[in-house]
Amino acid sequence: MTVPNQLPVVLVTKDPDLAALAKWSIWQAGASVQHINGPEQLDALQITPRMLVCGHDVGREVPLAVHGVWPSCRVTEVAVGEAGTAAAGGGIVLPGAWRDLTAQVEAIEAPPRRCRRVALIGAHGGAGTSCLAVALARRMARSGGARLAALNQAGAPVGALLGLAGGSSWAAAAASTESPLAIKQVAGIEVLSPAGPEEGVTPWQVRQTIEAWEEQSPARYTVFDAANTAPLGGWRIASWAEAVVIVLRGEPAGLAAAEALLDELRPLGVPCHMAVREVRGGLRAWQVGQMLDRYDVVRIGAERQLVAGLTHGLSPGDRPAGPLAAAAGTLVGLLDRPTGKPSEEAPVAADPAWPVGEPTRRHSNGWRRPTRPRWRAPAPGFNPAAFAEEW
């Protein structure tokens, strides 16, 4: 969201190569940029910029002076190529670190957030990210409402997993044409499936669509179903969230992919947790935690009846004692605590997705769940047998 009467970004450099790279990175965030050749032209600005990007050819005294005159203006130093040594004091070296500059620009443009965003990012294909995202959104829906955005077109159909019929809602395309968002709600979750990107729709349009969605919805949480191999990329979606959950299979290849994704996300400074889907003959979750030197690792056990449940219209997380529901509950405990250390969950209200009057029984953690799931027909056009190949 752009603040009226303020320039989003001002770029100060005489280097044409640096100017081209910096402008491209800023445009990736959907922001406008005004380019000036030197600090002497700052006096000609009629209004205060929100962010000042200083090139390596600008003296170090300029950022200090700007902080004194415009305390609310964010100053970022950038360099290009071999001149990157000039930005060794915390600056950004282009083109390699263009993502960092894009993320910083998006941060100053973001409106005040009234919800919490959690990004589930699959480190590789077939990790089961979509199923975990559905189960997590269902668990969060009992604690103030949840939104679920499918940001990976190649992933499992989130709408079908929740039993939604009909065509997909191209949210980003709707935003680009200024048409109303077609939001669908099921089991207390607002669903956008998929949310983009569509051909001709840029990532910053997807981001603005999500922000508009959150403005009109009172839900407390937003869950992103994403993948590192999706068009948006894992780092971009992670930069929009307060917390990230990296989902992987307990295999050497999955471990290597997760480690590479962790390295990629580390500059963002976003807390990252791990969800390991254990497979037969593979690594256990605790082994993955040891190898990556992490304690915030959640185990996803083998849910043998998942595909059979989908055939009868059940959604991931519908089975109260199933591994997906257990993993979602553990993740909520991790995400709600800044330290990331697991502890016992507080009692929560009953799941609104279950029909009123169903027989219930009290579990050891203090909340009530029905003794049996509610069967329904699967979503039209959804083939659970084909989905089983990925799961």
WOJO-V43490 format. One record per pair of residues at least 12 apart in sequence whose ideal C-beta (glycine too) atoms are under 10 Angstrom apart, sorted by sequence separation. I is the first residue (numbers start at 1). J is the second residue. D is the distance in whole Angstrom. If there is no record, write none. Layout:
# WOJO-V43490
I:J:D  I:J:D
This chain:
# WOJO-V43490
11:23:7  23:35:7  54:66:8  63:75:4  77:89:7  79:91:6  80:92:10  81:93:8  84:96:8  92:104:8  120:132:6  121:133:10  136:148:9  137:149:10  169:181:7  170:182:8  171:183:8  194:206:10  210:222:7  225:237:9  226:238:8  234:246:8  246:258:5  262:274:9  276:288:5  285:297:5  306:318:10  316:328:9  317:329:9  330:342:6  333:345:5  358:370:4  359:371:5  9:22:9  22:35:8  39:52:10  62:75:8  63:76:9  77:90:7  78:91:6  79:92:7  80:93:7  81:94:8  84:97:9  120:133:5  148:161:10  169:182:4  196:209:7  224:237:5  246:259:10  248:261:9  275:288:10  276:289:8  284:297:10  285:298:7  286:299:8  303:316:8  306:319:8  309:322:9  332:345:7  333:346:9  357:370:10  358:371:8  359:372:8  9:23:9  19:33:9  52:66:6  63:77:7  76:90:9  77:91:4  78:92:5  79:93:5  80:94:5  81:95:8  119:133:9  120:134:10  134:148:7  148:162:8  168:182:9  169:183:7  181:195:10  192:206:10  195:209:7  196:210:9  210:224:8  224:238:9  226:240:10  258:272:10  274:288:7  285:299:4  303:317:10  305:319:7  354:368:9  358:372:8  11:26:7  20:35:10  34:49:8  39:54:8  52:67:10  62:77:9  76:91:7  77:92:7  78:93:8  79:94:7  80:95:7  81:96:9  118:133:9  133:148:6  153:168:9  167:182:9  169:184:7  195:210:7  226:241:9  246:261:6  274:289:7  284:299:8  285:300:8  330:345:8  354:369:7  355:370:8  358:373:10  19:35:6  33:49:10  36:52:10  76:92:6  77:93:10  78:94:6  80:96:10  120:136:7  133:149:9  134:150:10  166:182:9  168:184:10  224:240:7  246:262:7  258:274:7  276:292:10  285:301:9  303:319:7  306:322:8  329:345:6  332:348:9  351:367:9  354:370:5  358:374:8  9:26:5  38:55:10  49:66:9  60:77:8  120:137:10  133:150:8  192:209:8  224:241:6  244:261:9  258:275:10  305:322:8  306:323:9  348:365:9  350:367:7  351:368:9  353:370:10  8:26:8  9:27:10  19:37:9  33:51:9  35:53:9  37:55:10  52:70:8  79:97:9  118:136:7  130:148:10  133:151:10  150:168:8  166:184:8  174:192:10  192:210:8  195:213:8  222:240:9  223:241:9  226:244:9  228:246:8  244:262:9  258:276:9  274:292:7  304:322:9  306:324:7  347:365:7  348:366:8  349:367:7  350:368:5  351:369:7  354:372:10  31:50:9  38:57:9  39:58:6  58:77:8  78:97:9  118:137:9  133:152:10  150:169:10  165:184:10  222:241:8  228:247:10  246:265:8  255:274:10  303:322:5  304:323:9  329:348:9  346:365:9  347:366:4  348:367:5  349:368:9  350:369:7  351:370:8  354:373:9  355:374:6  9:29:9  31:51:8  33:53:8  37:57:10  38:58:7  39:59:8  42:62:8  50:70:9  58:78:10  78:98:9  130:150:7  164:184:6  172:192:9  175:195:10  176:196:9  222:242:10  224:244:9  227:247:9  274:294:6  303:323:5  344:364:10  345:365:6  346:366:8  347:367:5  348:368:10  350:370:9  353:373:10  354:374:7  8:29:9  37:58:10  38:59:10  48:69:9  49:70:7  52:73:6  53:74:9  54:75:6  56:77:7  137:158:9  150:171:10  151:172:10  164:185:9  171:192:5  174:195:10  175:196:9  192:213:7  224:245:10  226:247:10  244:265:6  255:276:9  273:294:8  274:295:10  275:296:10  276:297:6  277:298:10  278:299:6  279:300:10  301:322:8  302:323:7  303:324:6  344:365:7  345:366:8  346:367:9  347:368:9  353:374:8  8:30:9  9:31:5  11:33:5  12:34:10  13:35:8  14:36:10  15:37:10  39:61:9  48:70:5  50:72:8  51:73:7  52:74:7  53:75:8  54:76:7  55:77:8  56:78:7  57:79:9  78:100:9  118:140:8  130:152:8  133:155:9  134:156:9  149:171:8  162:184:9  164:186:6  169:191:8  170:192:9  171:193:9  172:194:9  174:196:10  176:198:9  223:245:9  225:247:10  254:276:8  272:294:8  273:295:10  274:296:7  275:297:8  276:298:7  277:299:9  278:300:7  280:302:7  301:323:3  303:325:9  344:366:9  345:367:8  8:31:4  9:32:7  10:33:7  11:34:7  12:35:8  13:36:9  14:37:5  39:62:5  42:65:9  48:71:10  49:72:10  50:73:6  51:74:5  52:75:5  53:76:5  54:77:5  55:78:6  56:79:4  57:80:10  78:101:7  129:152:8  133:156:9  162:185:10  163:186:6  169:192:6  170:193:10  171:194:8  172:195:6  173:196:7  190:213:8  238:261:9  254:277:8  273:296:5  274:297:4  275:298:5  276:299:6  277:300:4  278:301:6  279:302:7  300:323:6  301:324:9  303:326:10  7:31:10  8:32:5  9:33:5  10:34:5  11:35:5  12:36:6  13:37:7  14:38:7  38:62:9  39:63:10  42:66:8  48:72:7  49:73:6  50:74:7  51:75:8  52:76:7  53:77:8  54:78:7  55:79:7  56:80:7  76:100:9  116:140:9  131:155:10  134:158:6  138:162:9  162:186:5  163:187:8  168:192:9  169:193:7  170:194:7  171:195:5  172:196:3  173:197:9  174:198:10  176:200:8  190:214:10  244:268:8  272:296:8  273:297:8  274:298:7  275:299:8  276:300:6  277:301:8  278:302:6  299:323:8  300:324:7  303:327:10  7:32:8  8:33:7  9:34:7  10:35:8  11:36:7  12:37:8  13:38:9  26:51:9  45:70:10  48:73:6  49:74:9  51:76:7  52:77:10  53:78:6  54:79:10  55:80:8  56:81:10  76:101:7  130:155:5  131:156:7  133:158:7  134:159:10  137:162:9  159:184:7  162:187:6  168:193:6  169:194:8  170:195:8  171:196:6  172:197:6  173:198:5  176:201:6  206:231:10  207:232:9  251:276:10  254:279:9  271:296:8  273:298:7  274:299:10  275:300:6  276:301:10  277:302:8  301:326:7  7:33:9  8:34:9  9:35:10  10:36:7  11:37:10  12:38:7  39:65:8  43:69:10  49:75:10  57:83:8  60:86:9  129:155:6  130:156:4  135:161:10  167:193:10  168:194:6  169:195:8  170:196:7  172:198:6  173:199:9  175:201:8  176:202:9  190:216:10  206:232:7  234:260:10  235:261:8  238:264:9  239:265:9  244:270:5  245:271:10  246:272:6  247:273:10  248:274:7  250:276:5  251:277:9  277:303:9  300:326:8  301:327:8  325:351:10  7:34:6  12:39:6  26:53:7  39:66:8  42:69:9  56:83:5  125:152:10  128:155:10  129:156:8  130:157:8  131:158:9  134:161:5  159:186:9  162:189:7  164:191:6  168:195:9  170:197:10  171:198:9  173:200:8  174:201:10  190:217:6  210:237:10  234:261:6  238:265:5  241:268:9  243:270:7  244:271:7  245:272:8  246:273:7  247:274:8  248:275:7  249:276:8  250:277:6  251:278:10  255:282:9  299:326:8  300:327:5  2:30:10  12:40:10  25:53:9  42:70:9  55:83:9  56:84:8  58:86:10  63:91:10  76:104:6  116:144:9  118:146:9  120:148:10  127:155:9  128:156:8  130:158:6  133:161:9  134:162:6  170:198:5  172:200:9  173:201:6  181:209:7  190:218:10  203:231:8  229:257:9  239:267:10  242:270:7  243:271:5  244:272:5  245:273:5  246:274:5  247:275:5  248:276:6  249:277:5  250:278:5  251:279:6  254:282:8  255:283:7  298:326:9  299:327:7  300:328:9  2:31:8  12:41:8  56:85:9  57:86:8  60:89:8  76:105:9  115:144:9  125:154:7  126:155:10  162:191:6  164:193:7  172:201:4  176:205:5  190:219:6  195:224:8  203:232:5  207:236:8  211:240:9  228:257:7  235:264:5  239:268:5  241:270:6  242:271:8  243:272:8  244:273:7  245:274:7  246:275:7  247:276:8  248:277:7  249:278:8  250:279:6  253:282:10  254:283:8  259:288:10  298:327:5  2:32:8  12:42:7  23:53:9  56:86:4  74:104:7  115:145:9  116:146:10  117:147:9  119:149:10  121:151:9  122:152:7  125:155:8  126:156:10  130:160:10  131:161:7  161:191:10  168:198:10  171:201:9  172:202:8  175:205:6  176:206:10  183:213:7  189:219:8  192:222:10  195:225:9  201:231:10  203:233:8  206:236:9  207:237:9  210:240:7  228:258:9  234:264:7  235:265:6  238:268:6  239:269:10  240:270:9  241:271:9  243:273:7  244:274:10  245:275:5  246:276:9  247:277:7  249:279:6  250:280:10  251:281:9  252:282:8  258:288:8  262:292:7  298:328:9  300:330:10  10:41:9  22:53:6  55:86:9  56:87:6  74:105:9  115:146:9  120:151:10  121:152:9  130:161:6  158:189:10  162:193:8  170:201:8  172:203:9  174:205:10  175:206:8  181:212:7  188:219:9  194:225:9  195:226:10  206:237:9  233:264:9  234:265:7  239:270:7  250:281:9  251:282:5  252:283:7  298:329:10  299:330:8  300:331:10  320:351:9  10:42:8  22:54:10  55:87:9  76:108:10  115:147:8  117:149:9  119:151:8  120:152:10  122:154:10  159:191:6  161:193:9  172:204:10  173:205:9  175:207:10  176:208:9  181:213:6  185:217:10  189:221:10  190:222:9  193:225:9  199:231:10  204:236:10  207:239:9  228:260:8  235:267:9  236:268:10  238:270:5  250:282:4  251:283:7  255:287:9  259:291:8  262:294:9  298:330:5  22:55:7  54:87:10  74:107:8  122:155:7  158:191:7  159:192:9  160:193:8  172:205:5  173:206:10  175:208:6  176:209:8  183:216:8  192:225:10  197:230:9  198:231:10  203:236:6  207:240:6  228:261:5  235:268:7  249:282:7  250:283:4  255:288:6  258:291:10  259:292:6  297:330:10  298:331:6  318:351:9  19:53:10  74:108:6  158:192:9  159:193:4  171:205:9  172:206:5  175:209:4  183:217:8  185:219:10  189:223:8  197:231:5  203:237:9  206:240:9  238:272:8  249:283:9  250:284:6  254:288:8  258:292:7  317:351:9  320:354:9  10:45:7  18:53:9  56:91:8  73:108:9  158:193:5  159:194:8  171:206:8  172:207:9  174:209:7  175:210:9  181:216:8  196:231:8  197:232:6  235:270:10  248:283:10  250:285:7  296:331:10  298:333:9  318:353:8  19:55:8  55:91:10  147:183:9  157:193:7  158:194:8  172:208:9  173:209:9  175:211:10  180:216:10  181:217:10  194:230:10  196:232:8  228:264:8  255:291:6  258:294:10  298:334:7  317:353:9  318:354:9  329:365:8  18:55:5  54:91:9  56:93:9  157:194:9  158:195:10  172:209:5  175:212:7  195:232:10  203:240:10  228:265:9  250:287:8  251:288:10  255:292:8  297:334:10  7:45:7  10:48:10  11:49:10  17:55:10  18:56:7  56:94:10  147:185:10  148:186:10  155:193:10  171:209:5  172:210:9  174:212:10  175:213:9  250:288:6  296:334:6  315:353:8  329:367:10  7:46:9  10:49:4  18:57:8  53:92:9  55:94:10  148:187:10  155:194:8  170:209:10  171:210:8  249:288:10  252:291:10  296:335:10  7:47:6  9:49:7  10:50:9  11:51:9  12:52:7  13:53:8  15:55:6  145:185:10  153:193:10  154:194:10  248:288:8  5:46:9  6:47:6  7:48:8  8:49:7  9:50:7  10:51:7  11:52:8  12:53:7  13:54:7  14:55:7  15:56:7  146:187:9  148:189:5  149:190:9  150:191:8  151:192:9  153:194:5  171:212:9  320:361:9  5:47:6  6:48:6  7:49:4  8:50:5  9:51:5  10:52:5  11:53:5  12:54:5  13:55:3  15:57:5  146:188:7  147:189:7  148:190:7  149:191:8  150:192:7  151:193:10  152:194:7  153:195:10  171:213:7  285:327:10  321:363:8  4:47:10  5:48:9  6:49:7  7:50:7  8:51:7  9:52:8  10:53:7  11:54:8  12:55:6  13:56:8  14:57:6  15:58:10  145:188:6  146:189:5  147:190:5  148:191:5  149:192:5  150:193:4  151:194:7  152:195:10  153:196:8  296:339:9  320:363:7  6:50:5  7:51:9  9:53:6  10:54:9  11:55:8  13:57:6  14:58:8  141:185:10  144:188:10  145:189:8  146:190:7  147:191:8  148:192:7  149:193:8  150:194:4  151:195:6  153:197:8  296:340:4  298:342:8  325:369:9  3:48:10  6:51:10  7:52:9  12:57:9  13:58:6  141:186:10  142:187:10  145:190:8  146:191:10  147:192:7  148:193:8  149:194:8  150:195:6  151:196:7  153:198:9  278:323:9  295:340:8  296:341:8  297:342:10  12:58:5  141:187:7  142:188:7  149:195:4  150:196:9  151:197:8  246:292:10  277:323:9  294:340:9  295:341:7  296:342:8  3:50:7  141:188:4  148:195:9  149:196:9  277:324:10  295:342:9  320:367:10  2:50:9  53:101:7  138:186:10  140:188:9  141:189:5  147:195:10  246:294:10  320:368:10  321:369:9  138:187:6  140:189:8  141:190:9  250:299:9  320:369:4  12:62:7  51:101:10  137:187:8  138:188:7  250:300:9  277:327:9  319:369:10  320:370:7  12:63:10  53:104:9  137:188:9  138:189:7  245:296:9  246:297:10  247:298:9  249:300:9  276:327:9  320:371:9  322:373:9  53:105:9  137:189:5  151:203:10  248:300:10  275:327:6  318:370:10  320:372:9  25:78:9  51:104:7  134:187:9  137:190:9  245:298:8  247:300:8  275:328:9  319:372:10  320:373:8  12:66:9  22:76:9  51:105:7  137:191:8  319:373:6  50:105:9  134:189:8  151:206:7  275:330:9  318:373:5  10:66:10  22:78:6  51:107:9  275:331:7  318:374:8  21:78:8  51:108:5  134:191:9  149:206:9  273:330:10  318:375:10  22:80:8  50:108:5  51:109:9  273:331:7  315:373:9  318:376:10  19:78:10  21:80:6  49:108:10  50:109:8  151:210:9  275:334:10  314:373:6  315:374:10  18:78:7  20:80:9  21:81:9  149:209:9  274:334:10  313:373:9  314:374:8  18:79:7  19:80:9  149:210:6  273:334:6  312:373:9  313:374:8  314:375:7  315:376:9  18:80:4  273:335:7  312:374:10  313:375:6  314:376:8  10:73:9  12:75:10  15:78:10  17:80:6  18:81:9  130:193:10  147:210:8  271:334:9  312:375:5  313:376:4  315:378:10  15:79:9  17:81:8  149:213:8  161:225:10  271:335:9  309:373:7  311:375:10  312:376:7  313:377:5  314:378:9  315:379:10  9:74:9  11:76:10  13:78:8  15:80:7  18:83:8  158:223:10  312:377:8  313:378:5  6:72:10  7:73:10  12:78:10  13:79:10  15:81:10  17:83:10  147:213:7  309:375:9  311:377:10  312:378:7  313:379:8  6:73:10  9:76:9  11:78:9  13:80:9  25:92:9  147:214:7  158:225:6  271:338:8  273:340:7  311:378:6  15:83:8  271:339:10  272:340:9  310:378:6  25:94:7  156:225:8  271:340:6  309:378:10  310:379:9  313:382:10  22:92:9  24:94:9  25:95:8  28:98:8  147:217:6  155:225:6  314:384:10  24:95:8  28:99:9  31:102:9  146:217:10  148:219:10  155:226:8  311:382:10  313:384:10  22:94:6  25:97:9  26:98:10  29:101:8  30:102:10  33:105:9  145:217:8  147:219:5  152:224:9  155:227:6  310:382:8  311:383:10  312:384:9  21:94:4  22:95:10  25:98:4  28:101:9  29:102:5  145:218:6  146:219:6  147:220:9  148:221:9  149:222:7  150:223:10  151:224:5  152:225:6  154:227:7  310:383:9  311:384:5  20:94:9  21:95:5  24:98:7  25:99:8  28:102:5  29:103:8  31:105:5  144:218:8  145:219:3  146:220:7  147:221:7  148:222:8  149:223:7  150:224:8  151:225:6  152:226:5  153:227:9  155:229:10  310:384:4  311:385:8  20:95:10  25:100:9  26:101:7  27:102:9  28:103:10  29:104:8  30:105:8  31:106:8  144:219:7  145:220:6  146:221:4  147:222:5  148:223:5  149:224:5  150:225:5  151:226:4  152:227:4  154:229:7  155:230:8  309:384:9  310:385:9  316:391:9  18:94:7  22:98:8  25:101:4  26:102:7  29:105:4  30:106:8  144:220:3  145:221:7  146:222:7  147:223:7  148:224:8  149:225:7  150:226:8  151:227:8  152:228:9  154:230:7  308:384:8  311:387:10  17:94:9  18:95:10  21:98:7  24:101:10  25:102:5  28:105:8  29:106:5  31:108:8  143:220:7  144:221:7  146:223:6  147:224:9  148:225:7  149:226:9  152:229:8  153:230:7  154:231:9  307:384:5  310:387:7  311:388:9  17:95:10  24:102:9  25:103:10  26:104:9  27:105:9  28:106:9  29:107:9  31:109:6  141:219:8  143:221:8  152:230:4  153:231:7  306:384:9  307:385:7  310:388:8  22:101:7  25:104:9  26:105:5  29:108:9  30:109:7  140:219:9  141:220:9  151:230:6  152:231:9  153:232:10  21:101:9  25:105:8  26:106:10  29:109:7  140:220:7  141:221:8  150:230:10  151:231:9  152:232:8  247:327:10  307:387:7  308:388:9  29:110:10  140:221:4  151:232:6  306:387:9  307:388:4  310:391:9  137:219:10  139:221:10  140:222:9  141:223:10  151:233:10  152:234:10  245:327:10  306:388:8  307:389:10  140:223:7  151:234:10  137:221:7  139:223:10  307:391:7  136:221:9  137:222:9  138:223:10  151:236:9  152:237:9  306:391:6  137:223:5  151:237:6  245:331:6  136:223:6  137:225:9  149:237:9  243:331:9  303:391:9  134:223:9  136:225:9  151:240:10  245:334:9  133:223:6  245:335:8  132:223:10  133:224:8  134:225:8  243:334:8  244:335:10  9:101:10  133:225:4  243:335:5  117:210:8  132:225:9  133:226:9  242:335:9  243:336:10  131:225:9  9:104:10  109:204:9  129:224:10  130:225:5  243:338:10  9:105:6  129:225:6  130:226:10  8:105:7  106:203:9  110:207:8  111:208:10  117:214:9  129:226:7  130:227:9  243:340:9  106:204:7  109:207:9  110:208:10  113:211:9  129:227:6  9:108:8  105:204:9  109:208:9  115:214:6  129:228:10  8:108:7  9:109:9  111:211:6  114:214:7  115:215:10  127:227:8  8:109:6  102:203:9  106:207:7  110:211:7  111:212:9  113:214:7  114:215:8  127:228:10  102:204:9  109:211:9  115:217:8  125:227:7  111:214:9  114:217:10  115:218:9  116:219:10  118:221:7  119:222:9  120:223:7  121:224:8  122:225:9  124:227:8  125:228:9  111:215:7  114:218:8  115:219:6  116:220:7  117:221:8  118:222:7  119:223:8  120:224:6  121:225:9  122:226:7  123:227:8  124:228:7  125:229:7  3:108:9  114:219:10  115:220:6  116:221:5  117:222:5  118:223:5  119:224:4  120:225:6  121:226:5  122:227:4  123:228:6  124:229:7  2:108:10  3:109:9  114:220:9  115:221:6  116:222:7  117:223:8  118:224:7  119:225:9  120:226:7  121:227:6  122:228:7  123:229:9  2:109:7  115:222:6  116:223:10  117:224:7  119:226:6  120:227:9  121:228:6  122:229:8  1:109:6  3:111:10  121:229:10  122:230:8  1:110:7  2:111:10  113:222:9  121:230:9  136:245:8  1:111:4  1:112:9  123:234:8  221:332:9  121:233:9  122:234:8  133:245:9  121:234:4  132:245:8  121:235:9  133:247:9  221:335:9  277:391:9  119:234:8  132:247:6  121:237:7  129:245:9  131:247:9  119:236:10  120:237:9  121:238:6  129:246:9  130:247:9  119:237:5  129:247:4  119:238:5  127:246:9  128:247:6  129:248:9  117:237:9  119:239:9  121:241:9  127:247:5  128:248:9  117:238:10  119:240:7  120:241:9  127:248:5  128:249:8  119:241:4  127:249:6  117:240:6  118:241:6  119:242:9  120:243:10  121:244:6  122:245:10  123:246:5  124:247:9  126:249:7  117:241:4  118:242:7  119:243:7  120:244:8  121:245:7  122:246:8  123:247:7  124:248:7  125:249:10  127:251:10  116:241:9  117:242:5  118:243:5  119:244:5  120:245:5  121:246:6  122:247:5  123:248:4  124:249:7  116:242:6  117:243:8  118:244:8  119:245:7  120:246:8  121:247:7  122:248:8  123:249:8  189:315:10  113:240:10  115:242:9  116:243:8  117:244:10  118:245:7  119:246:9  120:247:6  121:248:10  122:249:9  124:251:9  127:254:7  126:254:9  187:315:7  110:239:10  113:242:8  124:253:7  186:315:8  106:236:9  110:240:8  123:253:9  124:254:6  127:257:9  187:317:9  123:254:6  127:258:9  187:318:9  103:235:8  107:239:8  122:254:10  123:255:9  124:256:9  125:257:10  102:235:9  103:236:8  106:239:6  107:240:10  123:256:9  124:257:4  99:233:8  102:236:8  106:240:7  123:257:4  124:258:8  100:235:9  103:238:9  104:239:9  122:257:9  123:258:4  99:235:6  103:239:4  122:258:10  123:259:9  124:260:10  99:236:8  102:239:8  103:240:9  121:258:10  123:260:8  124:261:9  123:261:5  100:239:9  122:261:9  123:262:9  136:275:9  99:239:8  121:261:7  132:275:6  121:265:8  132:277:8  119:265:10  129:275:8  131:277:9  128:275:9  163:310:9  127:275:8  129:277:9  127:276:9  128:277:5  161:310:7  127:277:6  160:310:9  163:313:6  119:270:8  121:272:9  123:274:9  126:277:9  128:279:10  163:314:9  164:315:10  123:275:10  163:315:6  117:270:10  119:272:10  120:273:10  122:275:10  126:279:10  161:314:10  162:315:5  161:315:6  162:316:9  118:273:9  120:275:8  122:277:10  160:315:10  161:316:6  162:317:10  161:317:10  158:315:10  158:316:10  156:316:9  188:351:8  189:352:10  103:267:8  187:351:8  188:352:4  189:353:9  99:264:9  103:268:6  135:300:9  187:352:7  188:353:6  103:269:10  132:298:9  187:353:4  100:267:6  103:270:10  186:353:8  187:354:9  99:267:8  100:268:8  132:300:7  135:303:10  99:268:9  131:300:9  97:267:8  30:202:7  128:300:7  131:303:8  29:202:10  30:203:8  31:204:8  127:300:9  28:202:8  29:203:9  30:204:3  27:202:9  28:203:7  29:204:6  30:205:7  92:267:10  128:303:9  131:306:7  28:204:7  30:206:10  27:204:8  30:207:7  138:315:7  29:207:8  30:208:7  128:306:9  137:315:10  138:316:8  139:317:7  131:310:9  137:316:10  138:317:5  135:315:8  136:316:9  137:317:8  138:318:8  134:315:6  135:316:5  136:317:8  134:316:4  135:317:3  133:316:8  134:317:6  135:318:9  131:315:9  132:316:7  133:317:10  134:318:10  135:319:10  131:316:4  132:317:9  139:324:10  130:316:8  131:317:8  138:324:9  139:325:7  135:322:8  138:325:8  128:316:9  135:323:9  136:324:9  139:327:9  140:328:8  135:324:4  136:325:10  139:328:4  143:332:7  134:324:8  135:325:6  138:328:7  139:329:6  142:332:9  132:323:10  135:326:9  136:327:8  137:328:8  139:330:10  140:331:9  162:353:9  132:324:6  135:327:7  136:328:4  139:331:8  140:332:7  131:324:6  135:328:4  136:329:9  139:332:6  143:336:9  134:328:9  135:329:9  132:327:6  133:328:9  136:331:6  140:335:9  128:324:8  131:327:10  132:328:7  135:331:9  136:332:7  140:336:10  131:328:10  128:327:10  132:331:8  136:335:9  143:346:10  143:348:6  144:349:10  139:345:10  142:348:5  143:349:8  1:208:8  29:236:10  142:349:5  145:352:9  28:236:9  140:348:10  142:350:7  139:348:9  142:351:5  1:211:7  29:239:10  141:351:8  142:352:7  1:212:10  120:331:9  141:352:7  142:353:9  139:351:8  141:353:8  165:377:9  118:331:8  138:351:7  163:376:6  165:378:10  166:379:9  1:215:9  118:332:9  138:352:10  163:377:8  165:379:5  166:380:8  167:381:10  138:353:7  163:378:7  164:379:6  165:380:5  166:381:10  163:379:5  164:380:10  165:381:8  118:335:6  161:378:9  162:379:8  163:380:10  165:382:9  160:378:7  161:379:8  164:382:9  116:335:8  160:379:4  163:382:9  116:336:9  159:379:7  160:380:9  160:381:7  161:382:8  157:379:8  160:382:4  159:382:9  160:383:9  161:384:10  157:381:9  160:384:9  142:367:8  157:382:6  156:382:10  157:383:10  161:387:8  160:387:8  157:387:8  156:387:6  156:390:6  155:390:9  156:391:8  154:390:10  131:387:9  130:387:9  131:390:10  130:390:9  131:391:7  130:391:9  128:390:8  126:389:9  127:390:9  128:391:6  126:390:5  127:391:10  125:390:8  126:391:8
